Amino acid sequence: MAFRRTPVVAALLVGLLLVSVAASRWGSPTPPLTESLQGPDRLVSNEYAMSHPEDASAVASRIWLVTSGSLFVRNGVGYSGAATRGTVDARSTQTNSAALRAVTRQMEPADVALNMRMRLLSLVPGDGDIDSGWDGFHTFVRYRSVAEFYLVSAAARDGFITIRRKRPGGESNGGHYVALTSARFPWQLNRWYQLQVRTMDTPQGVRLMVFVDGRQVLDVTDTGFDREPPIRGGGRIGIRGDNAEFEIADVGTVPCTEIAASACGQ
């Protein structure tokens, strides 16, 4: 019997196609991320692998894209390496991790909680021995490009936890930052912290919440401050270090909604 496309069937096919396209763009059907960064000491990946994908000696990761600096495993946890500056070779003889940027290959859905443990080991002077207040450890959420993401500065030199939005157009790698909210936090060197960042689309905008060791530190809804829309929808998650040496462990995501906050893992 020949298959006949009725208007209803045609509409269903179109709907499924649109869902499939959206899913492939934002990764909504992908399973939650789990990345322990355990195992033997090794180079996970580095910026050389990004810029030399044809080199057989380059070290690529199935989970991480390292766009700047180097990411290692040391003593069973993720490690930035020393916060040095310089040209990175295939084995990261020089780490360039004074400017470490790493994001996941996997796209995360819009409503998700990013969980990890982190420990800041040291801060080094900035370029030209100029210290920036936001030197330290940060996480990316809803990362779309170097010019579009949310950034959570979790352990910064200025002693604040800050949520920023970056949008295209500007002199900072093709974009510009807007600070959405901040709070003082007395973080300490060489101490492990449990960090969670929740991002959720709401009718009002994008709600972002930060928890440290199970305690809520920040809660803000980006309704479009500075006349720009919030970053709705999914994106990658990631880590960033500025003049900082740090460790991370137990990186993962779980679905997270305002209706079912208990699903976020707190």
Secondary structure by P-SEA (a helix, b strand, c coil): ccccccaaaaaaaaaaaaaaaaaaacccccccccccccccccccccaaaaaccccccbbbbcccccccbbbbbcccccccccccccccccccccccccbbbbbbccccccbbbbbbbbbbcccccccccccccccccccccccccccbbbbbbcccccccbbbbbbbcccccccbbbbbccbbbbbccccbbbbbbbbbbbccccbbbbbbccccccbbbbcccccccccccbbbbbbbbbccccccccccccccccccccccccc
